[in-house]
Amino acid sequence: MFIMKRTRAAIAVAALFCGVLIGTRGEALAGHPFGTEDAGTQGKGNVEVEFNLERQHGNDGTKTTSLGNSFTMGIAPKIDLAVGFAYAFTKADDGTKSRGMGPVEATLKTAVIEGKDRFPTLGIKAGFSIPTVEGGQAALLATAIAEWTFDPLMVFANVGADVGTRLAGNAERTTSIRASLASRWEVRKGWYLLSELLWEKQTSPSAPSTAEGLIGAKKEVTETLSVDAGVRWGLNGDSPHVTYLLGFTLGFHGEPSAQAAAAPAGDRK
């Protein structure tokens, strides 16, 4: 337990430190409030820090407020290293309150085939998640990414899986598969309209699936800051009723992006 507390404190300090250091932002594509990945990379030496707030209303009356942070750095011209986590405050319908930190995720992302004409840019993102509470599971994460550009519209598609393990000493493990489709339309310079569909299901045949839709917007406020907002709602009875999302992103642009042909659009995830 002492080790977990030290880990949480170290992550929080690192996130704040990174936020102070960031000065200017680089090119960006998908990012919050999307759950869908884009195929772009930051470019070697470029850094992006994302902060977000989410308020979820469950069908059972449970309300969850989540504070999230992610740090992404280009460690090679076409390879990104990303670390993310979130801290959640939950209030059940009967008034019971709880709070805790979710798993810490670490991933690498790369674009493997550059798009041309109508052929999409293809990418891969893979990594792992580490639990921060006893009984949680460590999982292997993998996402295949496709990205199309039809100026002023961009379309992103993902398929992926979270493969549960027993590496953290947990008795049970779960594996889930997911798919998503998102679009980003530049309605005017620096303003973007966002839409998304997400689907996820555990591999157990009896497990329910969730499906959600999102409408949102993103604005490049200055060269150093972009902000975003969105509303995501459940499309079936097993999905959260509604989730409200807010976020902002700061970044440092050191070298040209690995996807220099892509127009700025908000913030990479």
N, C-alpha and C positions, 0 to 999 in steps of 0.2 A: 504493500500500500504506500509506503514511504517513497519507493521508486516511482510509482505512478504519479504521486503528487509532484515530485521533482520534474518528471517528464512534462506534465501539464504546464508547470511554471516556466520551464525552459522554452516550450513552444510559444507561449504567450509573449515572453520577452523578445524572442526572435521576430515574431510577427510585428510587434511595435517598433523594433529597431529597423526592420526593413521599411516600414511605412515612413519613418523619419528620413531615411536615406534617399527615397525615391524622389527624383526631381522632374523628369520629363517622360512622356509616354511615347511608345512606338506605335506601329500599325497593329490593328487588332481586328478580330472577326467575330466569333460567336460569344462565348463567355456568359456570365450571369446576365439575365435571369434564365438563360437556357440550361437545360440538362444535357443538351447535345453538344458534342465536340466538333470543332472545326479542324481542318487538316493543316492549318498554318502553324509555323514555328516562330519563336521570337527572334532568332538569329543569335549567333554567339556573342555573349557578353551583355545581352539585353535582359532586363528584369521587369517583371510585372507583379504587383501586389493587389489583390482583390479583397474587398470587405463587403459582406452582405448581411441583410437582416430578413428573416422569413417568419411569417405568422401563419400557422396552419390550424384549420378548424376541422376536426375529425367528425365523422358521421355519428359517433357515440358521445359527442359533446366535449371531448378532450380538446384542449387548446395548447399548442406548442409554439413557443417563440425560440428561434434559433439564430445565434450569432456565428457567422462563418468567416473564415479567412483562408486564402490560398496564395502561395508564393510560387512563381514560375520563373525559371532562369534558362536562357539559352546556353547550353554547355558545349555545343558544337553548331556549325552553320545550319544543320537541319535536325537537331535533337534538342528537346526541352526536358528539363527536370522540374517536376511540380510536386509540392507538398501542400496538403489541405486538411482542415479540421473544422469542427463546429461544436459549439456549446449550447445545449438546449435547456429551456425552462418549460416544464409541463404542468398543466393544471387539469385534473380529471373533472368529469361532470359532477362528482360528489364533493368537490372542493379540495381533494388531496393534491398536494404539490410535490414535485420532485425536480431535480436538475442534475445534469451530468454532461460530461464530454463524450462525444461520439468517437468513432475510430479515426485514427490518423492515416491518411492515404498518401502514398508516395508513388509517382508514376514517371515513365519516360514516354515521350511522343515523338514520332518522326513522320515526315511525308515520304512515301516510297515511290510514288509515280506522280509527276507533275501533269496537271490537266492541260488539254489543248483542244481548241474548238469546243465541241460538245462533250468531249470525254472528261470525266471528273478527275480532280486531284484525289489521290488515294493515300490514306495514312493509317498508322497503327499507334494505339496508346496502350501500354501495359504496365502493371506494377502490382502493389499489394496494399492491404489495409491491416493495421495493427490495432487490436482492441485496447481501450484505456480503462476498462473495468473488468473485474474478475468474472469469468464465465463467458466472456465475449469470444468471438472466433476471429482468427486471422484468415484473410481471404486473398486469393489471387485474382487480379483484375485484368480484363482484356477487352479492347474496343476496336472494331474496324470502322474506318471513317471514309466517307465519300463527300466531295464538295464540288458543286457546280456554280459557275458564274454566268449570269445572264444580266449584265448591267441594265438597270440599277438593282437587280435582284440577285441574291445568293441563296442557294439551297444546300442544306447539310443533312446527311443521313448517317445513322449509326446502327450497328448491331454489336452486342457484346454479352459478356457473362461475368458474374462474380462467383468464383469457385471457392466454396468454404473448405477449410481445413481444420484439423485438430491440433495444430502446432502450438496454440496457446493453452493447451490442456483442457479445453472444453469437451464436454461429453457428447454434445450434439453438434452437427454441422448442417448448413443449408447452402444450396447453390441456386442461383437465379440467372435467368436470361432476360435480355432487354433489347428493345429497338426503339428508335425515335426518328422523327423527321421534322426539320425546322427550316424556316425561311427568314431572311432579313432584307428589307426593302428600304433603300435610301430615298425618303420622300422629299428631302431637300438637304443641302450641304450640312453635314453634322447631325442630322436627325434621322433616326432609323425606326421603322415599324417592324415588330417581331411577332412571329407565330410559331407554334410548336405542338406536336403530338408525341406523347410518350407512352410506352407500354412495357410492363415488367411482370414476370411470373417466376415463382420458384419451380424447380424441376420436378418436384413431387406432383404426381398426377392429381392428387386431391387438393393441392394448394390453389388458392384463388389468384387471379391476376388483377393488376391495377392498370388503369388507362386514364390519362389526364391530358387536357388541352391547355395551352397558354396563349395569352395575348399580352404583348408588352411593348415598351419603347426604350430607346437608348439615345442619349444626347452627349456629344463631345462638347463639354463646357469650355475648356481651354486645352492647350497643348499638354498640360500636365494632369488633366482630370476628365473622366467621363462618368456619367451617372446613368442608372437604369432602374426601371420599375416594371412590374408585371403582375398579372393575376392568373393563377393556375387553378383549374377546377376539375373535379372528378367526373369521369365519363361512365362509371359503373358503380354499383353499390359497394364494392370492396376498396374503392379509392377514397382518399381524403376528400371532404366536401369542397373546401376551397383553401387556397394558399395565397397570401399576399407577399410580394417580394420587392425589396429595395436593395440597391447596391451602388458602390462607387469603386473606381479602379484608378490606381496610380502606377506609373511605369517609368523606367529609364531606358532610353533608346541609345545604345552604344554603336551598333553596327547595323547595316541594312538587313531587313528581315529575310528569312529564307524563302519567303513567298512575296518578293518585291512587287510582283504584278498585281497583287490583291489590293483593292482600295481600302482605306481606313474605314472601319465600321463599328467601332465600339471597343470591346475588350476581349482578348483571348482568354480562354479558360486554361 
